[in-house]
Structure formats: structure tokens, C-alpha cells
Amino acid sequence: MGETDPNRVLVLINPKSGLGISMRVLLDTFQEVWDQPPRTVTYQFSKSSEDGVTKVRSAIANGVGTVLVVGGDGMINTIGGCLLNTHVHFGVIPTGSGNGFARHFNIPLTPTLAIETLADAIPHSIDVGTANDRPFFVTCSLAWDAAIVKSFEKSPVRGVLPYVFAAAYELFDYVPETFQVSLDKAVQTTVEKPMLFTAANLTQYGGGAVIAPQAKADDGRLWLTYAQRSQVGRLIPQLPQLFTGNIHTVQGIEILPFRECVVKRETDQPIQVDGELLPSPADVRLKILPKALTVLVPQNFEDASPNST
């Protein structure tokens, strides 16, 4: 990669994402608060994941040092994955359904407010998780919780009730398997038929559902939240605790920090990665990449420490 300049900005827009405002209002807001000297701003549309990646890589090769994504957690994952271990600043204008990334960093969920807030944001280096080398910024789920997130993301309504409906809907089809788990090559444990098994880099799934209240953006750890099938009857009435940030107080929930985790499942099963359900082999290796991505966050955000550079 050649020399990049943070004042050279690419705005990459997912036109399929629900903006909530007209494209003209969106572009006018960018031009008013971002497209001012010394910054220069260019705008492009992402026609697909591959198209977005190609455009971002081309822009960086031509000196762009700030990439602003207008989209949801899936697009954030795809584009952010291109920027790992670079000096390029990454900003997020959330227009998805869950917006777990934006919610963690207190980025406004109204696009125009997010654009204004990030105009004077501060770059922070944050950790990134990987699942079999596939980056994730928010969460990765390996059991029933993977399917729940997929159903929940399809709901146009946020909050406890649609989450309970998603959980109940997926409960009928999911067949749990026993996991063999190794944490940091030291702790070996058998998790009997987990229904909930999520590795979190940030605090929540999205939609206000907080799965790892202790998670920090730059703590050098992932957080494993799990519960066995035998606890499901007790847990479903406690699902509102997901939306109060108190899931860690619920009996039957285990939350453990780790840097590397190897999970051996009985069969190949899909996993959820930042809201996307992906095929996966039975064995999954989860790892932390410390401070691998530079993110623009609001000035009043206190989770992570500012870059020293």
C-alpha cells in the first residue's frame, strides 16, 4: 500500500440498505459537513460485496485514507475486513437493521446525525475477532443463537418481543450438539448441547440486545457467552435482561474472556458472523487480533483509548 491521506475520503453507499432518508438529503449532508477543505470527498455505490471491496482497494491504492461506509453490519464486516492492519480510518453511517457496531460506539442511528457526529470524530484502534480466519467486529455465534440472530435481523421491529418470537421460531428446528472447547490452550471443557454460544468482540448482537456487557473495543479479549440446553426453560423468561445489559446476572449464563478458543462440534453447522449466517466446518477456531482496525468514534465515547499516533 502506498501513502494514504486521512483528508482524502471515500463514501461508499449500499443503495439496498434502508437509509430512512432520501439519497439527496444524505449526499447534501455529506457535502455540508465533510466535503470542506482540507478534505476532498468522493462518492461511490456498492453493487455487491465484491464490487465494494474492489472499489475500496482501488481508492486506497490511490491515496484515500478515510473510508466511510453507509450500510449495515454485514457491509461493515466486508469493507472493514479490507482495512485490517492499515492506517486507513474507518467510519460507519449505520443504515442496517441491527447496527450492533454503531450501537456499541454510540454512533447515532439517524444517518444525518451520524454524518455530523463523525465529522469531528477521533480515530481509535480496536480489536478484531476471527472465526477460522474470517474477521468479525461484533459477534460470532455457533449454536441456536446463530439462527435466532438471523430471524431477529429480519424483523422490522426491535426490542424484546420480536427477539422472543425469533427464539421460539428457531427453537423447533435447532438440534443441539455437544461442544469440546479449549480456551487459551489451558482450559479444556465440555459444553453439553449448548443453545447459546456466542463469541463477542463488542457488547451486543444489535437492536439493543447486549450479549457481552463487559466487552471493550480494545481490551485484547473476546468474550464467550454460553448456556446449555438444560437451561433454556429458565432462560427464555429472562430474555428481557438482554435489553437491560444484565444478561451476565442471569443464572445459567456463563461468560468467559479469552484470546483464542478452539471449538470442536459434532457436525458441520452454519455460524453467524456479524449478522450473516455462513457455512462452517465442525471445528471453529476463534482468535483476537489486537488493535487491528482504526475506527472513527464520537468524541464523547469512552470505551477505547485514543490512538497514540
VEXDREN-2710 file (C-alpha; in Angstrom, 1 decimal):
% VEXDREN-2710
k/r/px/py/pz
1/MET/0.0/0.0/0.0
2/GLY/1.3/3.5/-0.8
3/GLU/1.0/6.7/1.2
4/THR/-2.6/7.5/2.3
5/ASP/-4.1/10.8/3.5
6/PRO/-7.0/10.8/6.0
7/ASN/-8.3/14.0/4.3
8/ARG/-8.9/12.1/1.2
9/VAL/-12.3/10.4/1.9
10/LEU/-14.3/7.7/0.1
11/VAL/-18.0/7.5/0.9
12/LEU/-19.3/4.0/0.0
13/ILE/-23.0/3.6/0.0
14/ASN/-25.1/0.4/0.0
15/PRO/-28.1/1.5/-2.1
16/LYS/-30.1/-1.6/-0.9
17/SER/-29.8/-0.6/2.7
18/GLY/-32.8/1.2/4.3
19/LEU/-31.5/4.7/4.5
20/GLY/-34.5/6.2/6.2
21/ILE/-33.9/9.4/4.3
22/SER/-33.6/10.4/0.6
23/MET/-30.3/10.0/-1.2
24/ARG/-30.3/13.7/-1.9
25/VAL/-30.5/14.6/1.8
26/LEU/-27.8/12.1/2.6
27/LEU/-25.4/13.5/-0.1
28/ASP/-26.2/17.1/0.9
29/THR/-25.3/16.4/4.5
30/PHE/-22.0/14.8/3.5
31/GLN/-21.2/17.8/1.3
32/GLU/-22.1/20.3/4.0
33/VAL/-20.1/18.8/6.9
34/TRP/-17.5/16.6/5.3
35/ASP/-16.7/18.0/1.8
36/GLN/-14.9/21.0/3.1
37/PRO/-11.2/21.9/2.8
38/PRO/-8.8/20.3/3.6
39/ARG/-10.9/17.3/2.9
40/THR/-11.8/16.0/-0.5
41/VAL/-14.7/13.5/-0.8
42/THR/-15.7/11.1/-3.5
43/TYR/-18.9/9.0/-3.6
44/GLN/-19.5/5.5/-4.9
45/PHE/-22.2/2.9/-4.7
46/SER/-21.5/-0.7/-3.7
47/LYS/-23.4/-3.0/-6.1
48/SER/-22.3/-6.2/-4.3
49/SER/-19.8/-7.3/-1.6
50/GLU/-17.2/-8.0/-4.3
51/ASP/-17.8/-4.6/-6.0
52/GLY/-17.5/-2.7/-2.7
53/VAL/-14.2/-4.5/-1.9
54/THR/-12.8/-3.7/-5.3
55/LYS/-13.7/0.0/-5.1
56/VAL/-12.2/0.4/-1.6
57/ARG/-9.0/-1.3/-2.5
58/SER/-8.7/0.9/-5.6
59/ALA/-9.3/4.0/-3.6
60/ILE/-6.7/3.1/-1.0
61/ALA/-4.2/2.4/-3.7
62/ASN/-4.8/5.9/-5.0
63/GLY/-4.2/7.5/-1.6
64/VAL/-7.6/7.6/0.1
65/GLY/-7.0/7.5/3.9
66/THR/-10.6/7.6/5.2
67/VAL/-13.4/5.2/4.2
68/LEU/-17.0/5.9/5.3
69/VAL/-19.5/3.1/4.9
70/VAL/-23.2/3.8/4.7
71/GLY/-24.7/0.4/5.4
72/GLY/-25.4/-2.3/8.0
73/ASP/-23.2/-4.7/10.0
74/GLY/-22.8/-7.1/7.0
75/MET/-21.3/-4.4/4.8
76/ILE/-19.2/-3.1/7.7
77/ASN/-17.8/-6.5/8.1
78/THR/-17.0/-6.8/4.4
79/ILE/-15.4/-3.4/3.9
80/GLY/-13.7/-3.3/7.4
81/GLY/-12.0/-6.6/6.6
82/CYS/-10.1/-4.8/3.8
83/LEU/-8.7/-2.3/6.2
84/LEU/-7.1/-4.5/8.9
85/ASN/-3.6/-3.5/9.9
86/THR/-3.6/-0.4/7.8
87/HIS/-3.5/3.3/8.7
88/VAL/-6.9/3.9/6.9
89/HIS/-9.6/5.4/9.1
90/PHE/-12.9/3.6/9.0
91/GLY/-16.2/5.4/9.7
92/VAL/-19.7/3.9/9.9
93/ILE/-23.0/5.5/9.0
94/PRO/-25.5/2.9/10.2
95/THR/-28.5/2.1/8.0
96/GLY/-28.9/-1.6/8.8
97/SER/-31.5/-3.4/10.9
98/GLY/-29.4/-4.4/13.9
99/ASN/-26.5/-1.9/13.8
100/GLY/-24.6/-3.6/16.6
101/PHE/-21.3/-1.9/15.6
102/ALA/-22.8/1.6/15.7
103/ARG/-24.7/1.0/18.9
104/HIS/-21.5/-0.1/20.7
105/PHE/-19.7/3.1/19.8
106/ASN/-22.7/5.4/20.4
107/ILE/-22.8/6.4/16.8
108/PRO/-26.3/8.0/16.1
109/LEU/-28.7/5.7/14.3
110/THR/-30.1/8.6/12.2
111/PRO/-27.8/8.8/9.2
112/THR/-27.6/12.6/9.1
113/LEU/-26.7/12.8/12.8
114/ALA/-24.1/10.1/12.3
115/ILE/-22.5/12.0/9.4
116/GLU/-22.4/15.2/11.5
117/THR/-21.1/13.3/14.6
118/LEU/-18.2/11.5/12.7
119/ALA/-17.1/14.8/11.1
120/ASP/-15.0/15.6/14.2
121/ALA/-14.6/12.0/15.4
122/ILE/-11.4/10.6/16.9
123/PRO/-9.5/7.6/15.4
124/HIS/-9.3/4.6/17.8
125/SER/-7.5/1.3/17.3
126/ILE/-9.9/-1.6/18.1
127/ASP/-9.6/-5.3/18.3
128/VAL/-11.0/-7.7/15.7
129/GLY/-12.2/-11.2/16.2
130/THR/-11.7/-14.0/13.7
131/ALA/-13.6/-17.3/13.1
132/ASN/-11.4/-19.7/11.1
133/ASP/-9.6/-16.5/9.9
134/ARG/-12.9/-14.8/8.8
135/PRO/-12.9/-11.3/10.6
136/PHE/-15.7/-10.2/12.8
137/PHE/-16.1/-6.9/14.6
138/VAL/-19.3/-7.5/16.6
139/THR/-20.2/-11.2/17.3
140/CYS/-19.9/-14.7/16.1
141/SER/-22.4/-17.3/17.2
142/LEU/-22.1/-21.1/16.8
143/ALA/-25.4/-22.6/18.1
144/TRP/-29.1/-21.8/18.4
145/ASP/-28.2/-18.2/18.9
146/ALA/-26.8/-18.0/15.3
147/ALA/-30.3/-18.9/13.9
148/ILE/-32.0/-16.5/16.4
149/VAL/-29.9/-13.6/15.2
150/LYS/-30.8/-14.4/11.6
151/SER/-34.5/-14.4/12.3
152/PHE/-34.3/-11.3/14.6
153/GLU/-32.5/-9.3/11.9
154/LYS/-35.4/-10.0/9.5
155/SER/-37.9/-8.4/11.9
156/PRO/-38.8/-4.8/11.1
157/VAL/-39.4/-4.3/14.8
158/ARG/-36.8/-4.1/17.5
159/GLY/-37.0/-5.0/21.2
160/VAL/-37.8/-7.9/23.5
161/LEU/-41.0/-9.3/21.8
162/PRO/-39.5/-9.9/18.3
163/TYR/-36.5/-11.5/19.9
164/VAL/-38.6/-13.9/21.9
165/PHE/-40.6/-14.7/18.7
166/ALA/-37.3/-15.4/16.8
167/ALA/-36.0/-17.6/19.7
168/ALA/-39.2/-19.6/19.8
169/TYR/-39.4/-19.9/16.0
170/GLU/-35.8/-21.3/15.7
171/LEU/-36.1/-23.5/18.8
172/PHE/-38.3/-26.0/16.9
173/ASP/-35.7/-26.7/14.2
174/TYR/-32.4/-26.5/16.1
175/VAL/-30.8/-29.8/17.2
176/PRO/-28.0/-29.0/19.8
177/GLU/-24.7/-30.8/19.8
178/THR/-22.1/-31.2/22.5
179/PHE/-19.0/-28.9/22.0
180/GLN/-15.5/-29.7/23.1
181/VAL/-14.0/-26.3/24.0
182/SER/-10.4/-25.2/24.6
183/LEU/-9.8/-21.7/25.9
184/ASP/-6.3/-20.2/25.6
185/LYS/-4.8/-23.7/25.3
186/ALA/-5.3/-24.1/29.1
187/VAL/-8.9/-24.5/30.0
188/GLN/-10.5/-27.7/28.4
189/THR/-14.2/-28.1/28.9
190/THR/-17.2/-30.0/27.5
191/VAL/-20.3/-27.8/26.9
192/GLU/-23.3/-30.2/26.9
193/LYS/-25.6/-29.3/24.0
194/PRO/-25.3/-25.5/24.1
195/MET/-28.2/-23.5/22.8
196/LEU/-26.4/-20.2/23.3
197/PHE/-22.7/-20.0/22.3
198/THR/-21.5/-16.5/21.2
199/ALA/-18.1/-15.0/21.0
200/ALA/-18.3/-11.2/21.3
201/ASN/-15.8/-8.6/20.4
202/LEU/-18.2/-5.7/21.1
203/THR/-21.2/-5.7/23.6
204/GLN/-24.2/-6.6/21.5
205/TYR/-25.8/-8.5/18.7
206/GLY/-27.7/-5.4/17.6
207/GLY/-31.1/-4.0/18.0
208/GLY/-30.2/-3.3/21.7
209/ALA/-29.6/-6.9/22.6
210/VAL/-26.5/-6.8/24.8
211/ILE/-24.8/-10.3/24.9
212/ALA/-21.4/-9.3/26.4
213/PRO/-21.8/-6.3/28.8
214/GLN/-18.1/-6.5/29.9
215/ALA/-16.7/-6.3/26.3
216/LYS/-14.4/-3.4/25.5
217/ALA/-13.3/-2.4/22.0
218/ASP/-9.6/-2.6/22.8
219/ASP/-9.3/-5.0/25.8
220/GLY/-7.4/-7.6/23.9
221/ARG/-10.0/-10.2/24.6
222/LEU/-13.1/-11.8/23.1
223/TRP/-16.0/-12.8/25.5
224/LEU/-17.7/-16.2/25.3
225/THR/-21.3/-16.2/26.4
226/TYR/-22.9/-19.6/26.6
227/ALA/-25.8/-21.6/28.1
228/GLN/-26.6/-25.3/27.9
229/ARG/-29.9/-26.7/26.6
230/SER/-30.9/-27.7/30.1
231/GLN/-31.1/-24.0/31.0
232/VAL/-33.4/-22.9/28.1
233/GLY/-36.7/-23.2/30.1
234/ARG/-35.2/-20.9/32.7
235/LEU/-33.5/-18.5/30.2
236/ILE/-36.4/-17.6/27.8
237/PRO/-38.3/-15.7/30.5
238/GLN/-35.1/-13.9/31.3
239/LEU/-34.5/-12.7/27.7
240/PRO/-35.5/-9.1/28.6
241/GLN/-32.2/-8.9/30.5
242/LEU/-30.5/-8.9/27.1
243/PHE/-32.0/-5.4/26.6
244/THR/-31.1/-4.1/30.0
245/GLY/-27.4/-5.0/29.8
246/ASN/-27.8/-7.5/32.6
247/ILE/-27.5/-10.9/30.9
248/HIS/-24.4/-11.7/33.0
249/THR/-26.6/-11.7/36.1
250/VAL/-28.9/-14.5/34.8
251/GLN/-28.4/-17.9/36.4
252/GLY/-27.3/-20.5/33.9
253/ILE/-25.4/-18.0/31.7
254/GLU/-21.6/-18.4/31.6
255/ILE/-19.4/-15.5/30.4
256/LEU/-15.6/-16.1/30.0
257/PRO/-12.9/-13.9/28.4
258/PHE/-10.3/-15.5/26.1
259/ARG/-7.8/-14.7/23.4
260/GLU/-8.0/-18.0/21.5
261/CYS/-10.7/-20.6/21.6
262/VAL/-11.0/-23.9/19.7
263/VAL/-14.4/-25.4/19.4
264/LYS/-15.0/-28.9/18.2
265/ARG/-18.5/-29.6/17.2
266/GLU/-20.0/-32.9/16.1
267/THR/-21.0/-31.9/12.5
268/ASP/-20.7/-29.0/10.1
269/GLN/-23.1/-26.3/11.1
270/PRO/-23.6/-22.6/9.9
271/ILE/-22.3/-19.8/12.1
272/GLN/-23.4/-16.3/12.5
273/VAL/-20.7/-13.6/11.7
274/ASP/-21.8/-10.0/12.2
275/GLY/-25.4/-10.8/11.3
276/GLU/-24.6/-13.0/8.4
277/LEU/-25.3/-16.8/8.5
278/LEU/-22.3/-18.6/6.9
279/PRO/-21.4/-22.3/6.2
280/SER/-18.7/-23.6/8.6
281/PRO/-16.9/-26.8/9.3
282/ALA/-17.5/-28.6/12.6
283/ASP/-14.2/-27.2/14.1
284/VAL/-14.1/-23.4/14.7
285/ARG/-11.0/-21.5/15.8
286/LEU/-11.8/-18.1/17.4
287/LYS/-9.0/-15.6/17.9
288/ILE/-8.4/-12.0/18.7
289/LEU/-6.4/-9.6/16.6
290/PRO/-5.4/-6.8/19.0
291/LYS/-6.0/-3.3/17.7
292/ALA/-6.1/-4.3/14.1
293/LEU/-8.6/-1.7/12.8
294/THR/-8.7/2.1/13.1
295/VAL/-12.3/3.3/13.7
296/LEU/-13.7/6.8/13.8
297/VAL/-15.8/7.1/17.0
298/PRO/-17.6/10.1/18.6
299/GLN/-15.5/12.3/20.8
300/ASN/-17.6/11.5/23.9
301/PHE/-17.1/7.7/23.6
302/GLU/-15.0/6.4/26.5
303/ASP/-14.7/2.7/25.8
304/ALA/-11.4/2.6/23.9
305/SER/-8.2/4.6/24.3
306/PRO/-7.3/7.2/21.6
307/ASN/-4.5/6.2/19.1
308/SER/-1.1/7.4/20.2
309/THR/-0.3/8.3/16.6
END
